[in-house]
Amino acid sequence: MDPVTTLDKGSRDDAVLRVEDLKVTFPTHDGPVPAVNGVSFAVYEGETLGIVGESGSGKTVTSMSILGLLPKRAQISGKILFRGVDLLSSTEGQLREIRGDRIAMVFQDALAALNPVMKVGAQISEMILTHHDTPKAEVRERVIELLDLVGVPNPSARVDQYPHEYSGGMRQRAMIAMAIANEPDLLIADEPTTALDVTIQAQVMDVFERIQDRTNSAMLLITHDLGVVAGVADSVMVMYAGRDVEHGTVDNLFYDPRHPYTRGLLSSLPRPDVEGRAQRLQRIRGNPPSLLHLPPGCSFWPRCVNAQKGVCDVTDPPLLLLGDDRSSRCLFAETLPPWESTGE
């Protein structure tokens, strides 16, 4: 096995977004907090990359780094290449031209993200007018078209309503309409289905798929919901304690995970293809480590059922290439016992 920083296809130079050895540290009174520690990945046109992991694993910090939305005290290193341009070395003016136009984001809490004293249509219009000199009459028609595209009922009337007049699902759709208003090359969706019921979740994800089919945009889907990832993503990156611990296609990761943490996540979920008593759900023992006091060696070893004392607790595992589009940050990735999908 060979150490790598990205998957094989990461050597291609046509990526919409390429992140290389991204590190983000927050200085605190108790010491530096390495929120993201050496993460690398790439996402291509028409592709959806799912980023999954427990809360605090570094998913949102990674996405905020791409858009330059982290606080000034954050210490950032590595490369974030958008169409070959390093965003980390771009000026604030250059980033403003890209944000909302070529890269857009759907935030986790639509109610908090939308301005409560502005009509929804005006907020979507603002996104268009900020980047394009378009007649206001055309902009209004474009906004109504966008609301219709994302499935907001009666969009010609809803365009003049305020966020509090929308249901939770409609607010989320309005956020999506705002994000896709300029047909960006890259769409970042941070927990876009959180707090939505299952039916609305499915509808929101269907909207993303239709938009992607129409624009061929790349999408970064950040979520803790593996079910959502299984339904819409092409490839997956699993994060733990600020690091990427496994990369793979959806099929590879769900049917043959090569990292104990990924196996633990999958074992805690019910499978629709396994009946009742044949399925035993399990949980990952312990809790995620404090980023201030990471354990020596592999950060997952204190919770790992496959950990070997004297090896895992002293050796920091590199990201190992296992084959095309497969990599794992586990020293025993190739020798892990066969994956039992029932979790028994």
C-alpha positions as CSV (number, residue, x, y, z in Angstrom):
1,M,0.0,0.0,0.0
2,D,1.3,3.5,-0.9
3,P,0.7,6.7,1.0
4,V,-1.4,9.2,-0.9
5,T,-3.0,12.5,-0.3
6,T,-5.8,12.2,-2.9
7,L,-7.5,9.4,-4.9
8,D,-6.1,8.3,-8.2
9,K,-8.5,10.5,-10.2
10,G,-7.1,13.4,-8.1
11,S,-4.2,13.5,-10.6
12,R,-6.6,14.8,-13.2
13,D,-6.4,18.5,-13.7
14,D,-10.1,19.1,-14.7
15,A,-11.4,19.3,-11.2
16,V,-13.9,22.1,-10.4
17,L,-12.5,22.1,-6.8
18,R,-9.3,20.6,-5.5
19,V,-8.4,20.8,-1.8
20,E,-4.8,19.8,-0.9
21,D,-3.5,19.3,2.6
22,L,-6.0,21.7,4.2
23,K,-5.2,22.6,7.8
24,V,-7.3,24.9,9.9
25,T,-6.3,25.8,13.5
26,F,-8.1,28.0,15.9
27,P,-6.0,29.6,18.7
28,T,-7.7,29.5,22.1
29,H,-6.8,30.2,25.7
30,D,-6.3,26.5,26.3
31,G,-4.1,26.0,23.2
32,P,-4.4,25.6,19.5
33,V,-7.4,23.6,18.2
34,P,-6.7,21.7,14.9
35,A,-10.2,21.7,13.5
36,V,-9.1,20.4,10.1
37,N,-5.8,18.5,9.8
38,G,-4.4,17.7,6.4
39,V,-7.6,17.0,4.4
40,S,-7.4,16.5,0.6
41,F,-10.1,15.8,-2.0
42,A,-11.4,16.8,-5.4
43,V,-14.8,17.2,-7.0
44,Y,-15.6,17.3,-10.7
45,E,-18.3,18.6,-13.0
46,G,-21.6,16.7,-12.6
47,E,-20.3,14.9,-9.5
48,T,-21.6,14.9,-5.9
49,L,-19.1,14.3,-3.2
50,G,-20.6,13.5,0.2
51,I,-18.6,14.5,3.3
52,V,-19.8,12.6,6.4
53,G,-18.8,12.2,10.0
54,E,-20.0,12.9,13.6
55,S,-20.5,16.4,14.8
56,G,-17.2,18.1,15.4
57,S,-15.3,16.1,12.8
58,G,-14.5,19.2,10.7
59,K,-17.1,19.0,7.9
60,T,-18.5,22.5,8.2
61,V,-15.1,24.2,8.9
62,T,-13.9,22.6,5.7
63,S,-16.8,24.1,3.7
64,M,-16.4,27.5,5.3
65,S,-12.7,27.5,4.4
66,I,-13.6,27.1,0.7
67,L,-15.7,30.3,0.8
68,G,-13.4,32.3,3.0
69,L,-16.0,32.6,5.7
70,L,-13.9,31.6,8.7
71,P,-13.1,34.2,11.4
72,K,-9.8,36.1,10.9
73,R,-8.2,34.4,13.9
74,A,-8.4,31.0,12.0
75,Q,-4.9,29.9,10.8
76,I,-5.3,28.2,7.4
77,S,-2.7,26.5,5.3
78,G,-2.7,24.2,2.2
79,K,-4.4,24.8,-1.1
80,I,-8.0,25.3,-2.2
81,L,-8.0,25.4,-6.0
82,F,-11.2,26.5,-7.7
83,R,-10.8,26.1,-11.5
84,G,-7.1,26.2,-10.9
85,V,-7.2,29.5,-8.8
86,D,-6.0,29.2,-5.2
87,L,-8.8,30.8,-3.1
88,L,-6.5,31.0,0.0
89,S,-4.3,33.5,-1.8
90,S,-7.2,35.5,-3.4
91,T,-8.1,38.9,-2.2
92,E,-11.4,39.7,-0.5
93,G,-12.6,41.4,-3.6
94,Q,-11.8,38.4,-5.7
95,L,-13.7,36.2,-3.3
96,R,-16.7,38.4,-3.4
97,E,-16.9,38.0,-7.1
98,I,-16.8,34.2,-6.8
99,R,-19.2,33.8,-3.8
100,G,-22.8,33.5,-4.8
101,D,-21.9,33.5,-8.5
102,R,-19.5,30.7,-9.3
103,I,-19.6,29.0,-5.8
104,A,-22.8,29.1,-3.8
105,M,-23.8,27.6,-0.4
106,V,-27.0,26.3,1.1
107,F,-26.6,26.8,4.8
108,Q,-27.9,24.5,7.5
109,D,-30.5,26.7,9.1
110,A,-32.6,28.5,6.4
111,L,-34.6,30.5,8.9
112,A,-31.4,32.0,10.4
113,A,-29.8,32.5,6.9
114,L,-32.8,34.4,5.4
115,N,-33.4,38.0,6.4
116,P,-36.7,38.1,8.3
117,V,-37.6,41.7,7.2
118,M,-37.0,41.2,3.5
119,K,-39.3,39.5,1.1
120,V,-38.0,36.2,-0.2
121,G,-38.1,37.4,-3.8
122,A,-36.1,40.5,-3.0
123,Q,-33.4,38.3,-1.3
124,I,-33.0,36.1,-4.3
125,S,-33.0,39.1,-6.6
126,E,-30.2,40.6,-4.6
127,M,-28.1,37.5,-5.3
128,I,-28.6,38.0,-9.1
129,L,-28.2,41.8,-9.1
130,T,-25.0,41.7,-7.0
131,H,-23.2,39.8,-9.8
132,H,-25.1,40.7,-13.0
133,D,-26.4,43.9,-14.6
134,T,-29.9,42.6,-15.4
135,P,-33.1,44.6,-15.8
136,K,-35.3,44.3,-12.7
137,A,-38.3,43.1,-14.6
138,E,-36.2,40.2,-16.0
139,V,-34.9,39.5,-12.5
140,R,-38.4,39.1,-11.1
141,E,-39.3,36.7,-13.8
142,R,-36.1,34.8,-13.1
143,V,-36.9,34.6,-9.4
144,I,-40.4,33.2,-10.1
145,E,-38.8,30.7,-12.4
146,L,-36.3,29.6,-9.7
147,L,-39.0,29.3,-7.1
148,D,-41.0,27.1,-9.5
149,L,-37.9,25.1,-10.3
150,V,-37.3,24.2,-6.6
151,G,-40.9,23.3,-6.1
152,V,-42.4,26.3,-4.2
153,P,-46.1,26.2,-4.9
154,N,-47.7,29.3,-6.5
155,P,-44.4,31.1,-7.0
156,S,-45.8,34.2,-8.5
157,A,-47.5,35.0,-5.2
158,R,-44.9,33.5,-2.9
159,V,-42.2,35.7,-4.4
160,D,-43.7,38.7,-2.4
161,Q,-43.9,36.9,0.9
162,Y,-41.6,37.0,3.9
163,P,-39.6,34.0,5.3
164,H,-42.0,33.5,8.3
165,E,-44.8,33.0,5.8
166,Y,-43.0,29.9,4.4
167,S,-43.0,26.5,5.9
168,G,-39.7,24.9,6.9
169,G,-39.5,23.0,3.7
170,M,-40.3,26.0,1.6
171,R,-37.6,28.1,3.3
172,Q,-35.1,25.4,2.6
173,R,-36.2,25.5,-1.1
174,A,-36.0,29.3,-1.2
175,M,-32.4,29.0,0.1
176,I,-31.6,26.5,-2.7
177,A,-33.2,28.9,-5.2
178,M,-31.0,31.7,-4.0
179,A,-27.9,29.4,-4.2
180,I,-28.6,28.4,-7.8
181,A,-29.7,31.8,-9.0
182,N,-26.5,32.3,-11.0
183,E,-26.0,28.6,-11.9
184,P,-22.7,28.2,-10.0
185,D,-20.0,25.8,-11.0
186,L,-19.9,24.5,-7.4
187,L,-22.8,24.1,-5.0
188,I,-22.0,23.5,-1.3
189,A,-24.9,22.1,0.7
190,D,-24.2,22.0,4.5
191,E,-26.7,19.7,6.2
192,P,-29.5,20.8,3.8
193,T,-32.1,18.4,5.2
194,T,-31.6,18.9,8.9
195,A,-34.8,19.3,10.8
196,L,-36.9,18.4,7.8
197,D,-39.2,15.4,7.8
198,V,-38.4,12.4,5.6
199,T,-40.9,13.3,2.9
200,I,-39.5,16.9,2.6
201,Q,-36.0,15.6,2.7
202,A,-36.6,13.4,-0.3
203,Q,-38.2,16.3,-2.2
204,V,-35.3,18.7,-1.4
205,M,-32.7,16.1,-2.5
206,D,-34.7,15.6,-5.7
207,V,-34.4,19.3,-6.3
208,F,-30.6,19.1,-6.0
209,E,-30.5,16.2,-8.5
210,R,-32.7,18.1,-11.0
211,I,-30.6,21.2,-10.7
212,Q,-27.4,19.2,-11.2
213,D,-28.8,17.5,-14.3
214,R,-29.7,20.9,-15.7
215,T,-26.4,22.8,-14.9
216,N,-23.9,20.0,-14.7
217,S,-22.5,21.7,-11.6
218,A,-20.4,20.0,-9.0
219,M,-21.8,19.5,-5.5
220,L,-20.3,19.1,-2.1
221,L,-22.9,17.5,0.2
222,I,-22.0,17.8,3.9
223,T,-24.2,15.7,6.2
224,H,-24.3,13.2,9.0
225,D,-27.2,11.3,7.3
226,L,-25.6,8.4,5.5
227,G,-29.0,7.5,3.9
228,V,-29.0,10.8,2.0
229,V,-25.5,10.2,0.9
230,A,-26.4,6.7,-0.4
231,G,-29.2,8.2,-2.5
232,V,-27.5,11.1,-4.2
233,A,-23.7,11.0,-3.9
234,D,-21.2,9.6,-6.3
235,S,-18.2,9.4,-3.9
236,V,-17.8,9.9,-0.2
237,M,-15.2,11.2,2.1
238,V,-15.5,10.2,5.8
239,M,-14.0,12.6,8.4
240,Y,-13.1,12.0,12.0
241,A,-11.4,14.3,14.5
242,G,-10.5,16.8,11.7
243,R,-9.0,14.3,9.3
244,D,-10.2,12.4,6.2
245,V,-10.1,8.7,7.2
246,E,-11.7,7.1,4.2
247,H,-12.4,7.9,0.5
248,G,-14.4,5.8,-1.9
249,T,-17.3,5.5,-4.3
250,V,-20.7,5.1,-2.7
251,D,-20.8,1.4,-3.6
252,N,-17.3,0.7,-2.3
253,L,-17.9,2.5,1.0
254,F,-21.3,1.1,1.8
255,Y,-20.6,-2.5,0.8
256,D,-16.9,-2.8,1.7
257,P,-15.8,-0.1,4.1
258,R,-12.1,-0.2,4.8
259,H,-11.9,1.9,8.0
260,P,-13.3,0.8,11.4
261,Y,-14.9,4.2,11.9
262,T,-16.9,3.9,8.7
263,R,-18.0,0.4,9.7
264,G,-19.1,1.8,13.0
265,L,-21.2,4.5,11.4
266,L,-22.8,2.0,9.0
267,S,-23.5,-0.6,11.8
268,S,-25.5,2.0,13.7
269,L,-28.0,2.4,10.9
270,P,-31.0,0.1,10.1
271,R,-30.8,-1.4,6.6
272,P,-34.0,-1.7,4.6
273,D,-32.7,-4.9,2.9
274,V,-32.3,-6.8,6.1
275,E,-35.3,-8.0,8.0
276,G,-36.1,-7.5,11.7
277,R,-34.2,-9.9,14.0
278,A,-31.6,-10.6,11.4
279,Q,-30.3,-7.1,12.0
280,R,-28.6,-5.9,15.1
281,L,-27.7,-2.2,15.4
282,Q,-24.6,-1.3,17.2
283,R,-23.0,2.0,18.4
284,I,-19.5,3.2,18.4
285,R,-18.2,2.9,21.9
286,G,-16.9,6.0,23.7
287,N,-17.0,9.6,22.4
288,P,-15.1,11.6,19.8
289,P,-11.8,13.0,21.3
290,S,-11.2,16.6,22.3
291,L,-9.3,18.3,19.5
292,L,-7.2,19.9,22.2
293,H,-6.0,16.5,23.5
294,L,-6.0,14.1,20.6
295,P,-4.7,10.6,21.5
296,P,-1.3,9.6,20.2
297,G,-1.1,7.5,17.1
298,C,-4.4,6.9,15.3
299,S,-7.0,9.3,16.7
300,F,-9.7,6.6,16.5
301,W,-7.9,3.8,18.3
302,P,-9.5,4.3,21.7
303,R,-12.9,3.5,20.2
304,C,-11.8,1.0,17.6
305,V,-12.7,-2.7,18.0
306,N,-9.8,-3.7,15.8
307,A,-7.1,-1.6,17.5
308,Q,-3.8,-3.2,18.3
309,K,-1.8,-2.0,21.3
310,G,1.7,-1.0,20.6
311,V,0.8,-0.2,16.9
312,C,-2.3,1.9,16.6
313,D,-1.6,3.9,19.7
314,V,1.9,4.9,18.6
315,T,1.7,5.2,14.8
316,D,-0.1,8.0,13.0
317,P,-1.5,6.3,9.9
318,P,-1.1,7.9,6.5
319,L,-3.8,7.8,3.9
320,L,-3.2,4.6,2.1
321,L,-4.2,3.9,-1.5
322,L,-6.2,0.6,-1.8
323,G,-7.0,0.7,-5.5
324,D,-8.8,2.9,-7.9
325,D,-10.9,5.5,-6.0
326,R,-10.2,3.9,-2.7
327,S,-8.1,5.0,0.3
328,S,-8.2,4.6,4.0
329,R,-6.3,6.0,7.0
330,C,-6.0,2.7,8.7
331,L,-2.8,0.6,9.1
332,F,-4.8,-2.6,8.7
333,A,-7.2,-1.5,5.9
334,E,-6.3,-4.5,3.7
335,T,-6.5,-7.1,6.5
336,L,-9.7,-6.0,8.2
337,P,-12.1,-9.0,8.6
338,P,-14.9,-9.2,6.0
339,W,-17.6,-6.6,6.5
340,E,-20.8,-8.0,7.9
341,S,-23.5,-5.7,6.6
342,T,-26.0,-6.8,9.3
343,G,-23.8,-5.3,12.0
344,E,-23.7,-8.6,13.9
